[in-house]
Amino acid sequence: MATAAFDRIEEAKNWIQQKTSHVPEIGLILGSGLGDLANDIEDVTVIPYSDIPHFPVSTVEGHAGQLVVGQLSGKTVIAMQGRFHYYEGYPVQEVVFPVYVMKALGVKVLIATNACGGMNSTFAAGDLMLIEDHINMTGVNPLIGPNDSRLGVRFPDMSEAYDRELITLAQQVGESQGLSLQKGVYAGVSGPTYMTPAELIMLRNLGGDTVGMSTVPETIVANHAGMKVLGISCITDMAIGENLEPLTHEQVVEVADRTRPRFIRLVKGILDEVSL
């Protein structure tokens, strides 16, 4: 099974390499409402997920469902304009498949973004949070099963799942842009339901500052593959269990849309300064 996974990754990598001359160094995963950053990529190659061997297809509103490869802020990047989620019905190994393909293509740094709910009462809707750590409450781990040492070690260390130097750099870039960035712990859940008040109180008591339905599986795999990870969350709603208001996906996307200019400026600034 492990060998079959490696072969699928290689087949997807080789197919993509035939479509573009770019060798990407930085991978971008663009979450709900945040995909417009890919429109700023220059000298671009756009590849629909449905064309790539073994790629799943994004089914969520606000996710365009394509790879965008090219130049952004002086760096060669590959952006996922829309991601996959465990709640869409894909096995978690398929959800993370593109991350292994990015690594095979040459990516060293993964910037994973998401829209999420804020459980920390000092946060506000529209804030951007740098992820310092995560709590995996999804009930799954993408590394369960046979391990292929060509992809990574059997027991990956997760003591620094989100690279501290990248967090510091992002904070410095934010300060230079006049952005007040939050920092905290992201609690990853499976979804697709939003959380109950009791669940939100539990997650906050466990140490979570935000809650969302993505990012954790991709971060695990990126660490397995030896990539550095920077996680940035757009807080689209306040998820305070004691005072929970009804929420729709449309509301989430609307706040992400409003936050987009600051988010794009921040990511571009990080790309300007990051050294590989």
N, C-alpha and C positions, 0 to 999 in steps of 0.2 A: 504493500500500500504506500509506504514512504517513497519507494522508487517511482511509483506511478505519479505521485504528487510532484516530485522533482522534474520528471519528464514533462508534465503539463506546464510547469513554470517555464521550463526551457523553450517549449513550443510557443507559448505566448510571447516570451521575450524575443525570440527569433522573428516572429511575425511582425512585432512592433518595430524592430530594428530595420526591417525591410521598408517600412513606411516613413521613416524619418532618419536624418543624418545626425540628429542631436544625441548627445550622450548626457543624460540628465544627472545632476549632482544632488538636487534637492527635490523631494517629493512633497506635494501639497494635497491634503485631503480637505475638500471644501464642503462644509455641511449645509444644513437647511438655510436657504436665503443668502448664502455667502458665495455662491458659485460665480458671481459676476467678476471676481478677481481674475478669473481665467481669461476674460475678455481683454485684459491689459497685456497678455503675453504676446510677444512679437516673434516674427519669423516662425510662424506657428504651423504645427501639424495637428489636426483634430481627428480623433479616431473614436467612432461610436463603440461603446462597450459590446454591442451586439455583433460587431465584426471580429472581435478578438477571440481567438480560440480559448475555450474554457472559462471565459469571463461570465459572471452573472450579469443581470440587467437590473438597473435601479428602477424601483416601482413607486418611489415616494415623490409627492408633489414638492417642487422646489429643488429637485435634483435632476440636472440635465442628462446625465448618463453618458458621459464621454470623457476620454483622456485628451488633454491638451498639452502638447510638448513644444517648448520653445524657449525664448529668452525673456527674463523678467528681472529688472533691477541689476542687470549685469551678470546674472546667474542663469545657468541652464536648468530648467525646471520641468517636471512632469506633474500635471495637476489632475486629480480626480474631480471632475465637475459633477459632484454627486457621489455618494458612497452607498454601500450595501449594509443592511442591518439584519441581525439575527431574527428579528420579529417578522421580516418579510417571508420567512419560511426556508431560507437557505441554511444549510449546515454551517456552523461557525467557521469551518475550514474554508468554505467558499467565500464567506464574508471577508476573510483576510488574504485571500489569494492575490489580489492586486499588490499588496505590500511586498510579498515575496518577489513578484515580478519587478517592482520598482528596484528592489535590491539587486536583482539579477541584471538590470539595465545600467546599474552604476550608482544608484542613489545612496548617499551617505547620511543625509539629514532628512528626517520626516517632520513636517509641520502639519499637525492634525488639528482641525478646527471643528467646532460643533455648536449647536444651539442647545441650551440647557435651562433648567429651572434653578433659581437661587434659593438655597435653604438657610444661608447665613443672613441674619436680619440686618447686618450692616451693608449688605449688597442692595443693588437696585436694578430693576429691569433696564436693559440697555448698557449695563456695565460689561467690560471685557475682563476675563479672569485668566491669568496664567496658571496652568495646572501644575501643582507641585507634587502631587501624588494621586493615586486613585484607590478606590475600594471596589473590588470586583464582586458585584452582587447579581451578576447575570445568570449564575448557575452553570456556566460553561467555561471551558478554557480551550483555546484553539490548538494547544499543543498536546492534548490528550490523544493517545494512539502511538504507533511506532514513530521513532525519531530518526530523521535522516541527518547524519552529521554534516552533510554538505550544506544544509540549511542553517544549522546552529546546534548548540550543545543540548544534551538531554534535559539539564536542569539550569535554565538561564537565571542569572542573578537579577533581581528586580529592586535592589536597594536604591537605585537611582534611575527609575523607569523614565523619568522626565529629566533631561540633562540640565544640571544646575548652571553650567556656564551659559547655556542658551536662555535659561530663565532670567539670569542676570542681564544678559545682552538685551533681551526683549524689554525688561524693565527700564533699562537705560534709554532705549529708543523711545519708549512710551513717554518718559519724562522729557526728553528733548522735543517731543511733539505736543507737550502739554496735556497728555493723557494720564488720568489717574487709574492705573490698572490694579485690579484686585489679584490676590493670589490665594490658592486654596486647594482643597481636596475634592476631586470629582468622583461621585458615586455612580458607577455604571450599572444599569438595570436592563432587563431584557425587553421591556415594553410588550406590546404596543400601547397598553393602557397607561394613562397618567397615574401617578401614585395616589393612594388614599392618605387622608390626614395622618392616620396612625403609622403608616409606612414612612412618611416624610419625617415625622418626629423620631422614629427609630433610626433612620439613616443619619439625621443630624446628630443624634446622641452617639452614634458610632464614629462620628468625626467628619462626616461629609459636609462640604460647603455648597456644592451644586449636585444636581442629579440629571442624568441623561441616558440615552439608549444607544450610545455608540462609543467610539474612541478606545475603550479598554481592550477589546480584542486586537485591534490594529497595533496598539502600543505594546502589547505582549509579544506579538510577532515581530515587530520592529526591533525590540530588544533581543529576541531570539536570533535575529538575522544580523545583529551587530550594528544597527543604525542608532544614531542619536535622535531623540524625540523632543520636540517642543509642542506642547498642547495649549491651545487657546480656546476658551469658551466664551460664547456670546450669551449672556444671561437674558433670556427673552421674557421671563415671567418670574414672579416671586412664589416659591413653593413652600410657604410657611404652614405647617400642619395645623396650627391652632387658628389660622385665619385664611383658610384655603378658598379661593374663588374658582368657579368653573373655568375650564381652559379648552381652547380649540387649536388645531394645527395652524389654522389661518392666522390666529393671533401670534403664534410663535414666529411664523414667516414674516408677518408685518413688522414686528419689533426687530428681527434680524435685518430686514430691509432698511430700516431707519438707521441701524448701527453700521451698515455696510461701509460708508465712506471712511469712518474712523478705523474700522477693521482693515480695510484695504491699505490705508496709509501706514498702519502699524506693520503689516506683513511686508510691504515694500521696504520700509525702513529697516526691518530686520534683515531682509535679503541683501540690502546695501552693505550692511556691516558684518554679516556672518563670514567667518573664514573657514575654509574646508581643507 
